[in-house]
């Protein structure tokens, strides 16, 4: 017969362990167990947490890309639990986004990747973002311009320039993700980069770089001599 959560030693209960030792003391499976343990034995919740991680190859970024329908394919995960997991992972992503200081000075492509990786690395669709910079290459603002499907998104060059003028930006950096993990620029990526660069030259707004983000790596047009 399985032990109830109240029968476990305190150090073996994920909730009590979190309170006593902090969030960093818990494994990924234990953190997931806290999200899905309502109405179930804690031991089975931890097991479910491990199975969830196995579903995503033990990678939290991959887990964040799974839809509610994907999560409910695992026995023991209903819609309510799947929604809880998806919401928690999205909150984590938004926390990373809110931690990005707008006064960051951009000195290299890695500075840009550090800003956008938490935003774009674990989503299953493409998004196109703009970073607006002043003459000292400090970040004025950032915004998502468009969102597309798995293999592409539509970018309006006129809207890019309109927003840059509104923010009185001297320079811009654009960035989008490739959910497939393939960092090679497509013909469309190269074409839109050239169009934004040419439009920026007319408006005295310099396109400093275009980054493509994947799960772990990034591709910089500037670093590869394409700007």
Secondary structure, DSSP 8 states (H G I E B T S, - for coil): ----GGGS-GGGSHHHHHHHH-GGGS-HHHHHHHHH-TTS-HHHHHHHHHHHHHHTTT-HHHHHH--HHHHTTSTT--HHHHHHHHHHHHHHHHHHHHTS-TT-B--SHHHHHHHHHHHHTT-SS-EEEEEEE-TT-BEEEEEEEEE--SS-----HHHHHHHHHHTT-SEEEEEEE-TT---S--HHHHHHHHHHHHHHHHHT-EEEEEEEE-SS-EEETTTTT--
